[in-house]
Amino acid sequence: MRSAEALERRVLARRKCRALNGVQDVAMAGVAVMLLIVVMIAVAMQQHHSGFPADMAKANHVVSMPGAKREDAIRIVLTRDGAIYLGHTEIRVGELAEQIRLKVQGGSERRAYLMVDQRAKYGDVDAVVDAIRASGIWNVGLLVEQNR
């Protein structure tokens, strides 16, 4: 009798485990889907968001400028509404030359990297380039996106 009861208990225990295995499978599939969504969103935001409201111009033949990624690089952003950013701070055109000189004295490379919104006015770009050259820097790299 005891062996029959023990056998019956084992059979019932196995049936209960099968139900729990199904729940675990569904839970793992849900976790996998959530991780996939998070990774897709993170990659999409990383590719299309540069931190500034500037839609860069696109070009077919681009040259890599690894110096633009340096921490002390002189990165200047010109937005479509004419706002100018040196690094992450907004600045006026009149102050730009002096701030660039200070960065060069602090050890930055004698090259400025200019990121211009494709809808910016030519007059704004000309004023920024004149301010860069007034600071004594003649190497200006234009940052663009690869045309796909």
Secondary structure by P-SEA (a helix, b strand, c coil): caaaaaaaaaaaaaaaaaaaaaaaaaaaaaaaaaaaaaaaaaaaaaacccccccbbbbbcbbbbcccccccccbbbbbccccccccccccccccaaaaaaaaaaaaccccbbbbbbcccccaaaaaaaaaaaaaacccbbbbbbbccc
